């Protein structure tokens, strides 16, 4: 398979919107703020991890940042446990501890699984799809947990007549929201690209091994996947008005489709001609020179001339395929990098 650099994003999202507590009971509002502040640092550590992974680093390379996020989650738990009850009411404090425990489990167990799956994700389309699906499911679990803790704040506020004034989202929250949307868009686009790229690699393997039946099956599958992918591109035209990634993906799919329809038949035809020539050569050389008739010699010479011409055509076709493949993959990689550098927030 033609190798290529991929950027796999963490799809987990911790959403933390700014809430201003305008209260009748000043103590309740201040207490809510102290509970919020106790877990604020863990969100920042996680965003630093997401940012590093998104900007081109494999998850194994940024394990220290994941560990830092886990340590921050643990510290947030200690901070929250250290808070007093509010007038004997432990509801908000306990809900916050439950939320932090859940985040710890996700980062320490679920996300460790995601890191391990990265190692095998490129082995097949199914592995890649499962890898990205796990990220999406983990994101959904965290979003549900976030909704629960948000409800706990609102219930506490209602109980103690604290008015929650929704303020503008913090810089961190804005970055997280952009990261979540970008992850979803990219994952959809990447699966379309990866399916064709992986099939193109299987086709190349079959050709190199001269497994012509396998190559023909892979060629037909590649045409099918590229055609389906190009149709799917109609729903993924741009991200925040930026069509660059979609354009690069479309160009790659157009290459795969055209290459499978135009160049690959030439290459398969060469192997058939080579096989036939080898049989003729073997039969010709099996005859003693004295037994070779003029028509045998003429047929053999014509065969040599034809196979030499076929070799030249084959080499030209291979060069065309390789050069075009290299161009579209380089374009995909550079566009992908520029896309993330433009849209994925940096956070340290």
C-alpha positions as a Markdown table, in Angstrom:
| # | Residue | x | y | z |
|---|---|---|---|---|
| 1 | Unk | 0.0 | 0.0 | 0.0 |
| 2 | Unk | 1.2 | 3.5 | -0.7 |
| 3 | Unk | 2.0 | 4.9 | 2.7 |
| 4 | Unk | 0.8 | 8.4 | 3.6 |
| 5 | Unk | 0.8 | 10.6 | 6.7 |
| 6 | Unk | -2.5 | 10.8 | 8.4 |
| 7 | Unk | -3.7 | 13.0 | 11.2 |
| 8 | Unk | -6.1 | 11.3 | 13.5 |
| 9 | Unk | -7.9 | 13.5 | 15.9 |
| 10 | Unk | -9.2 | 13.0 | 19.4 |
| 11 | Unk | -12.9 | 13.1 | 19.1 |
| 12 | Unk | -13.5 | 13.5 | 22.8 |
| 13 | Unk | -14.9 | 16.8 | 23.9 |
| 14 | Unk | -15.4 | 18.5 | 27.3 |
| 15 | Unk | -17.7 | 21.4 | 26.8 |
| 16 | Unk | -17.5 | 24.1 | 29.5 |
| 17 | Unk | -19.5 | 27.3 | 28.8 |
| 18 | Unk | -19.1 | 30.3 | 31.0 |
| 19 | Unk | -21.9 | 30.7 | 33.5 |
| 20 | Unk | -22.3 | 33.8 | 35.5 |
| 21 | Unk | -24.1 | 33.3 | 38.8 |
| 22 | Unk | -26.3 | 36.3 | 39.7 |
| 23 | Unk | -27.8 | 35.2 | 43.0 |
| 24 | Unk | -30.2 | 36.2 | 45.7 |
| 25 | Unk | -28.2 | 34.0 | 48.0 |
| 26 | Unk | -24.6 | 35.2 | 47.4 |
| 27 | Unk | -23.2 | 32.1 | 49.2 |
| 28 | Unk | -24.9 | 29.6 | 46.8 |
| 29 | Unk | -23.5 | 31.4 | 43.7 |
| 30 | Unk | -20.0 | 31.6 | 45.1 |
| 31 | Unk | -20.2 | 27.9 | 46.0 |
| 32 | Unk | -21.2 | 27.0 | 42.5 |
| 33 | Unk | -18.3 | 29.0 | 41.2 |
| 34 | Unk | -15.9 | 27.2 | 43.5 |
| 35 | Unk | -17.1 | 23.8 | 42.3 |
| 36 | Unk | -16.6 | 25.0 | 38.7 |
| 37 | Unk | -13.1 | 26.3 | 39.4 |
| 38 | Unk | -12.1 | 23.0 | 41.0 |
| 39 | Unk | -12.3 | 21.2 | 37.7 |
| 40 | Unk | -11.4 | 23.9 | 35.2 |
| 41 | Unk | -7.7 | 22.9 | 34.9 |
| 42 | Unk | -8.5 | 19.4 | 33.6 |
| 43 | Unk | -10.3 | 20.8 | 30.6 |
| 44 | Unk | -7.2 | 22.9 | 29.7 |
| 45 | Unk | -4.9 | 19.9 | 29.9 |
| 46 | Unk | -7.2 | 17.9 | 27.7 |
| 47 | Unk | -7.4 | 20.7 | 25.1 |
| 48 | Unk | -3.6 | 20.8 | 25.0 |
| 49 | Unk | -3.6 | 17.0 | 24.2 |
| 50 | Unk | -6.2 | 17.4 | 21.5 |
| 51 | Unk | -4.3 | 20.3 | 19.9 |
| 52 | Unk | -1.0 | 18.4 | 19.8 |
| 53 | Unk | -2.6 | 15.3 | 18.3 |
| 54 | Unk | -4.5 | 17.4 | 15.7 |
| 55 | Unk | -1.5 | 19.3 | 14.5 |
| 56 | Unk | 0.3 | 16.2 | 13.2 |
| 57 | Unk | 1.5 | 14.1 | 16.1 |
| 58 | Unk | 0.6 | 10.5 | 16.5 |
| 59 | Unk | -1.1 | 9.7 | 19.8 |
| 60 | Unk | 1.8 | 7.6 | 21.0 |
| 61 | Unk | 4.0 | 10.6 | 20.6 |
| 62 | Unk | 1.8 | 12.7 | 22.9 |
| 63 | Unk | 1.2 | 10.2 | 25.7 |
| 64 | Unk | 2.8 | 12.5 | 28.2 |
| 65 | Unk | 0.1 | 15.0 | 27.5 |
| 66 | Unk | -2.6 | 12.4 | 28.1 |
| 67 | Unk | -0.9 | 11.4 | 31.3 |
| 68 | Unk | -0.8 | 15.1 | 32.3 |
| 69 | Unk | -4.6 | 15.3 | 31.6 |
| 70 | Unk | -5.2 | 12.3 | 33.8 |
| 71 | Unk | -3.1 | 13.8 | 36.6 |
| 72 | Unk | -5.1 | 17.0 | 36.3 |
| 73 | Unk | -8.4 | 15.1 | 36.5 |
| 74 | Unk | -7.1 | 13.4 | 39.7 |
| 75 | Unk | -6.2 | 16.8 | 41.1 |
| 76 | Unk | -9.6 | 18.2 | 40.2 |
| 77 | Unk | -11.1 | 15.3 | 42.1 |
| 78 | Unk | -9.0 | 16.2 | 45.2 |
| 79 | Unk | -10.0 | 19.8 | 44.9 |
| 80 | Unk | -13.6 | 19.0 | 44.7 |
| 81 | Unk | -13.5 | 16.5 | 47.6 |
| 82 | Unk | -11.9 | 19.2 | 49.7 |
| 83 | Unk | -14.9 | 21.5 | 49.2 |
| 84 | Unk | -17.3 | 21.7 | 52.1 |
| 85 | Unk | -21.0 | 20.9 | 51.8 |
| 86 | Unk | -23.3 | 23.8 | 51.2 |
| 87 | Unk | -25.6 | 24.1 | 54.2 |
| 88 | Unk | -25.4 | 20.3 | 54.5 |
| 89 | Unk | -26.3 | 19.8 | 50.9 |
| 90 | Unk | -23.8 | 17.4 | 49.1 |
| 91 | Unk | -25.7 | 17.2 | 45.8 |
| 92 | Unk | -23.7 | 19.5 | 43.6 |
| 93 | Unk | -20.4 | 18.4 | 45.1 |
| 94 | Unk | -21.2 | 14.7 | 44.7 |
| 95 | Unk | -22.4 | 15.2 | 41.1 |
| 96 | Unk | -19.2 | 17.0 | 40.3 |
| 97 | Unk | -17.1 | 14.2 | 41.8 |
| 98 | Unk | -19.1 | 11.6 | 39.8 |
| 99 | Unk | -18.4 | 13.6 | 36.7 |
| 100 | Unk | -14.7 | 13.8 | 37.4 |
| 101 | Unk | -14.6 | 10.0 | 38.1 |
| 102 | Unk | -16.3 | 9.4 | 34.8 |
| 103 | Unk | -13.7 | 11.6 | 33.0 |
| 104 | Unk | -10.9 | 9.7 | 34.7 |
| 105 | Unk | -12.3 | 6.4 | 33.5 |
| 106 | Unk | -12.6 | 7.7 | 29.9 |
| 107 | Unk | -9.1 | 9.1 | 29.8 |
| 108 | Unk | -7.4 | 6.2 | 31.7 |
| 109 | Unk | -9.3 | 3.3 | 30.0 |
| 110 | Unk | -11.3 | 4.2 | 27.0 |
| 111 | Unk | -8.7 | 6.6 | 25.6 |
| 112 | Unk | -5.9 | 4.1 | 26.3 |
| 113 | Unk | -7.9 | 1.7 | 24.0 |
| 114 | Unk | -8.0 | 4.4 | 21.3 |
| 115 | Unk | -4.3 | 4.9 | 21.5 |
| 116 | Unk | -3.7 | 1.1 | 21.2 |
| 117 | Unk | -6.1 | 0.9 | 18.2 |
| 118 | Unk | -4.1 | 3.5 | 16.4 |
| 119 | Unk | -1.4 | 0.9 | 15.8 |
| 120 | Unk | -3.7 | -1.3 | 13.7 |
| 121 | Unk | -6.1 | 1.2 | 12.3 |
| 122 | Unk | -4.4 | 1.3 | 8.9 |
| 123 | Unk | -4.6 | -2.4 | 8.3 |
| 124 | Unk | -8.0 | -2.3 | 6.8 |
| 125 | Unk | -11.0 | 0.0 | 6.2 |
| 126 | Unk | -13.0 | -1.9 | 8.8 |
| 127 | Unk | -10.2 | -1.3 | 11.4 |
| 128 | Unk | -10.1 | 2.4 | 10.5 |
| 129 | Unk | -13.8 | 2.7 | 10.7 |
| 130 | Unk | -13.9 | 1.0 | 14.1 |
| 131 | Unk | -11.1 | 3.3 | 15.3 |
| 132 | Unk | -12.9 | 6.5 | 14.4 |
| 133 | Unk | -16.2 | 5.1 | 15.6 |
| 134 | Unk | -14.7 | 4.4 | 19.0 |
| 135 | Unk | -13.6 | 8.1 | 19.1 |
| 136 | Unk | -17.1 | 9.2 | 18.2 |
| 137 | Unk | -18.8 | 6.9 | 20.8 |
| 138 | Unk | -16.4 | 8.1 | 23.5 |
| 139 | Unk | -17.2 | 11.7 | 22.6 |
| 140 | Unk | -20.9 | 10.9 | 22.9 |
| 141 | Unk | -20.4 | 9.4 | 26.4 |
| 142 | Unk | -18.5 | 12.5 | 27.5 |
| 143 | Unk | -21.1 | 14.7 | 26.1 |
| 144 | Unk | -23.8 | 12.9 | 28.0 |
| 145 | Unk | -21.8 | 13.2 | 31.2 |
| 146 | Unk | -21.4 | 16.9 | 30.5 |
| 147 | Unk | -25.2 | 17.3 | 30.0 |
| 148 | Unk | -25.7 | 15.6 | 33.4 |
| 149 | Unk | -23.3 | 17.9 | 35.3 |
| 150 | Unk | -24.9 | 20.9 | 33.5 |
| 151 | Unk | -28.3 | 19.7 | 34.8 |
| 152 | Unk | -26.9 | 19.3 | 38.3 |
| 153 | Unk | -25.8 | 23.0 | 38.2 |
| 154 | Unk | -29.2 | 24.1 | 37.1 |
| 155 | Unk | -31.0 | 22.0 | 39.7 |
| 156 | Unk | -28.8 | 23.4 | 42.4 |
| 157 | Unk | -29.3 | 26.9 | 41.2 |
| 158 | Unk | -33.1 | 26.5 | 41.1 |
| 159 | Unk | -33.1 | 25.1 | 44.6 |
| 160 | Unk | -31.2 | 28.1 | 46.1 |
| 161 | Unk | -32.7 | 30.7 | 43.8 |
| 162 | Unk | -29.5 | 31.4 | 41.9 |
| 163 | Unk | -30.1 | 33.0 | 38.5 |
| 164 | Unk | -27.7 | 31.5 | 35.9 |
| 165 | Unk | -26.9 | 34.1 | 33.3 |
| 166 | Unk | -25.4 | 32.5 | 30.2 |
| 167 | Unk | -22.4 | 34.5 | 29.3 |
| 168 | Unk | -20.3 | 34.5 | 26.2 |
| 169 | Unk | -18.4 | 31.3 | 25.8 |
| 170 | Unk | -14.8 | 31.3 | 27.1 |
| 171 | Unk | -11.9 | 31.1 | 24.7 |
| 172 | Unk | -11.3 | 27.5 | 25.8 |
| 173 | Unk | -15.0 | 26.6 | 25.3 |
| 174 | Unk | -14.9 | 28.1 | 21.8 |
| 175 | Unk | -11.8 | 26.2 | 20.9 |
| 176 | Unk | -13.3 | 22.9 | 22.1 |
| 177 | Unk | -16.5 | 23.5 | 20.1 |
| 178 | Unk | -14.4 | 24.2 | 16.9 |
| 179 | Unk | -12.3 | 21.1 | 17.6 |
| 180 | Unk | -15.5 | 18.9 | 17.9 |
| 181 | Unk | -17.0 | 20.1 | 14.7 |
| 182 | Unk | -13.7 | 19.8 | 12.8 |
| 183 | Unk | -13.2 | 16.2 | 14.1 |
| 184 | Unk | -16.5 | 15.1 | 12.8 |
| 185 | Unk | -16.0 | 16.8 | 9.4 |
| 186 | Unk | -12.5 | 15.4 | 9.0 |
| 187 | Unk | -13.4 | 11.9 | 10.1 |
| 188 | Unk | -16.2 | 11.7 | 7.5 |
| 189 | Unk | -13.8 | 13.0 | 4.8 |
| 190 | Unk | -10.9 | 10.8 | 5.9 |
| 191 | Unk | -12.9 | 7.6 | 5.7 |
| 192 | Unk | -13.9 | 8.4 | 2.1 |
| 193 | Unk | -10.3 | 9.0 | 1.2 |
| 194 | Unk | -8.9 | 6.1 | 3.2 |
| 195 | Unk | -11.2 | 3.5 | 1.7 |
| 196 | Unk | -10.0 | 4.3 | -1.8 |
| 197 | Unk | -6.3 | 4.7 | -0.7 |
| 198 | Unk | -6.4 | 1.3 | 1.0 |
| 199 | Unk | -8.0 | -0.4 | -1.9 |
| 200 | Unk | -5.5 | 1.2 | -4.3 |
| 201 | Unk | -2.8 | -0.3 | -2.1 |
| 202 | Unk | -4.3 | -3.8 | -2.2 |
| 203 | Unk | -4.5 | -3.4 | -6.0 |
| 204 | Unk | -0.8 | -2.5 | -6.2 |
| 205 | Unk | 0.0 | -5.5 | -4.0 |
| 206 | Unk | -1.9 | -7.9 | -6.3 |
| 207 | Unk | -0.2 | -6.5 | -9.4 |
| 208 | Unk | 3.3 | -6.8 | -7.9 |
| 209 | Unk | 2.5 | -10.4 | -7.0 |
| 210 | Unk | 1.0 | -10.9 | -10.5 |
| 211 | Unk | -2.3 | -12.1 | -9.1 |
| 212 | Unk | -4.3 | -10.9 | -12.0 |
| 213 | Unk | -7.7 | -12.1 | -10.8 |
| 214 | Unk | -7.2 | -10.4 | -7.4 |
| 215 | Unk | -6.0 | -7.3 | -9.2 |
| 216 | Unk | -9.1 | -7.2 | -11.4 |
| 217 | Unk | -11.4 | -7.6 | -8.4 |
| 218 | Unk | -9.5 | -4.8 | -6.6 |
| 219 | Unk | -9.7 | -2.6 | -9.7 |
| 220 | Unk | -13.5 | -3.0 | -9.9 |
| 221 | Unk | -13.8 | -2.4 | -6.1 |
| 222 | Unk | -11.7 | 0.8 | -6.4 |
| 223 | Unk | -13.9 | 2.2 | -9.2 |
| 224 | Unk | -17.0 | 1.5 | -7.1 |
| 225 | Unk | -15.5 | 3.1 | -3.9 |
| 226 | Unk | -14.3 | 6.1 | -5.8 |
| 227 | Unk | -17.6 | 6.6 | -7.5 |
| 228 | Unk | -19.5 | 6.3 | -4.2 |
| 229 | Unk | -17.0 | 8.6 | -2.6 |
| 230 | Unk | -17.4 | 11.3 | -5.2 |
| 231 | Unk | -21.2 | 11.2 | -4.7 |
| 232 | Unk | -20.8 | 11.5 | -1.0 |
| 233 | Unk | -18.5 | 14.6 | -1.4 |
| 234 | Unk | -21.6 | 16.6 | -2.4 |
| 235 | Unk | -22.6 | 16.7 | 1.3 |
| 236 | Unk | -19.1 | 17.6 | 2.6 |
| 237 | Unk | -18.2 | 20.5 | 0.4 |
| 238 | Unk | -16.6 | 22.8 | 2.9 |
| 239 | Unk | -15.8 | 23.5 | 6.6 |
| 240 | Unk | -16.6 | 26.9 | 7.8 |
| 241 | Unk | -16.5 | 28.1 | 4.2 |
| 242 | Unk | -13.2 | 26.4 | 3.5 |
| 243 | Unk | -13.5 | 23.9 | 0.7 |
| 244 | Unk | -9.7 | 23.0 | 0.5 |
| 245 | Unk | -9.9 | 19.6 | 2.1 |
| 246 | Unk | -12.9 | 18.6 | 0.1 |
| 247 | Unk | -11.2 | 19.7 | -3.1 |
| 248 | Unk | -8.0 | 17.7 | -2.3 |
| 249 | Unk | -10.1 | 14.6 | -1.4 |
| 250 | Unk | -12.1 | 14.9 | -4.6 |
| 251 | Unk | -8.9 | 15.2 | -6.7 |
| 252 | Unk | -7.6 | 12.1 | -5.0 |
| 253 | Unk | -10.8 | 10.1 | -5.7 |
| 254 | Unk | -10.8 | 11.3 | -9.3 |
| 255 | Unk | -7.3 | 10.0 | -9.7 |
| 256 | Unk | -8.2 | 6.6 | -8.2 |
| 257 | Unk | -11.2 | 6.3 | -10.5 |
| 258 | Unk | -9.4 | 7.4 | -13.7 |
| 259 | Unk | -6.3 | 5.3 | -12.9 |
| 260 | Unk | -8.4 | 2.2 | -12.3 |
| 261 | Unk | -10.4 | 2.8 | -15.5 |
| 262 | Unk | -7.6 | 3.9 | -17.9 |
| 263 | Unk | -4.2 | 2.9 | -16.7 |
| 264 | Unk | -4.8 | -0.3 | -14.8 |
| 265 | Unk | -6.3 | -2.1 | -17.8 |
| 266 | Unk | -3.1 | -1.4 | -19.7 |
| 267 | Unk | -1.0 | -2.8 | -16.9 |
| 268 | Unk | -3.2 | -5.9 | -16.6 |
| 269 | Unk | -3.0 | -6.4 | -20.3 |
| 270 | Unk | 0.8 | -6.3 | -20.2 |
| 271 | Unk | 0.9 | -9.2 | -17.7 |
| 272 | Unk | -1.4 | -11.3 | -19.9 |
| 273 | Unk | 0.8 | -10.5 | -22.9 |
| 274 | Unk | 3.9 | -11.4 | -20.9 |
| 275 | Unk | 2.4 | -14.7 | -19.8 |
| 276 | Unk | 1.5 | -15.6 | -23.4 |
| 277 | Unk | 5.0 | -14.6 | -24.6 |
| 278 | Unk | 6.7 | -16.7 | -21.9 |
| 279 | Unk | 4.6 | -19.7 | -23.1 |
| 280 | Unk | 5.6 | -19.1 | -26.7 |
| 281 | Unk | 9.2 | -18.6 | -25.8 |
| 282 | Unk | 9.3 | -21.8 | -23.8 |
| 283 | Unk | 7.8 | -23.8 | -26.7 |
| 284 | Unk | 10.2 | -22.2 | -29.2 |
| 285 | Unk | 13.3 | -22.9 | -27.1 |
| 286 | Unk | 12.1 | -26.5 | -26.5 |
| 287 | Unk | 12.6 | -27.2 | -30.3 |
| 288 | Unk | 16.1 | -27.9 | -31.6 |
| 289 | Unk | 17.4 | -25.3 | -34.0 |
| 290 | Unk | 17.2 | -27.7 | -36.8 |
| 291 | Unk | 13.5 | -28.4 | -36.1 |
| 292 | Unk | 12.5 | -24.7 | -36.2 |
| 293 | Unk | 10.6 | -23.7 | -39.3 |
| 294 | Unk | 10.7 | -20.2 | -40.8 |
| 295 | Unk | 7.2 | -19.5 | -39.5 |
| 296 | Unk | 8.3 | -20.5 | -36.0 |
| 297 | Unk | 11.2 | -18.0 | -36.2 |
| 298 | Unk | 9.0 | -15.3 | -37.7 |
| 299 | Unk | 6.4 | -15.8 | -35.0 |
| 300 | Unk | 9.0 | -15.7 | -32.3 |
| 301 | Unk | 10.7 | -12.5 | -33.6 |
| 302 | Unk | 7.3 | -10.9 | -33.9 |
| 303 | Unk | 6.6 | -11.9 | -30.3 |
| 304 | Unk | 9.8 | -10.4 | -29.1 |
| 305 | Unk | 9.0 | -7.1 | -31.0 |
| 306 | Unk | 5.5 | -7.1 | -29.5 |
| 307 | Unk | 6.6 | -7.8 | -26.0 |
| 308 | Unk | 9.2 | -5.1 | -26.2 |
| 309 | Unk | 6.6 | -2.6 | -27.3 |
| 310 | Unk | 4.3 | -3.8 | -24.5 |
| 311 | Unk | 7.1 | -3.3 | -21.9 |
| 312 | Unk | 7.5 | 0.3 | -23.1 |
| 313 | Unk | 3.8 | 0.9 | -22.9 |
| 314 | Unk | 3.7 | -0.7 | -19.5 |
| 315 | Unk | 6.5 | 1.4 | -18.1 |
| 316 | Unk | 4.9 | 4.5 | -19.4 |
| 317 | Unk | 1.6 | 3.6 | -17.8 |
| 318 | Unk | 3.3 | 2.7 | -14.5 |
| 319 | Unk | 5.1 | 6.0 | -14.5 |
| 320 | Unk | 1.9 | 7.9 | -15.2 |
| 321 | Unk | 0.2 | 6.1 | -12.3 |
| 322 | Unk | 3.0 | 6.6 | -9.9 |
| 323 | Unk | 3.5 | 10.3 | -10.8 |
| 324 | Unk | -0.2 | 11.1 | -10.5 |
| 325 | Unk | -0.5 | 9.2 | -7.3 |
| 326 | Unk | 2.4 | 11.0 | -5.8 |
| 327 | Unk | 1.0 | 14.3 | -6.8 |
| 328 | Unk | -2.5 | 13.8 | -5.3 |
| 329 | Unk | -1.1 | 12.3 | -2.1 |
| 330 | Unk | 1.3 | 15.1 | -1.6 |
| 331 | Unk | -1.5 | 17.6 | -2.3 |
| 332 | Unk | -3.7 | 15.7 | 0.2 |
| 333 | Unk | -1.1 | 15.8 | 2.9 |
| 334 | Unk | -0.1 | 19.4 | 2.4 |
| 335 | Unk | -3.8 | 20.5 | 2.2 |
| 336 | Unk | -4.6 | 18.5 | 5.3 |
| 337 | Unk | -1.8 | 20.1 | 7.3 |
| 338 | Unk | -2.8 | 23.6 | 6.1 |
| 339 | Unk | -6.4 | 22.8 | 7.0 |
| 340 | Unk | -5.6 | 21.9 | 10.6 |
| 341 | Unk | -3.1 | 24.7 | 11.0 |
| 342 | Unk | -5.9 | 27.1 | 9.9 |
| 343 | Unk | -8.9 | 25.6 | 11.8 |
| 344 | Unk | -7.7 | 23.5 | 14.7 |
| 345 | Unk | -7.1 | 25.8 | 17.7 |
| 346 | Unk | -3.7 | 25.7 | 19.3 |
| 347 | Unk | -3.6 | 25.3 | 23.0 |
| 348 | Unk | -0.7 | 24.9 | 25.4 |
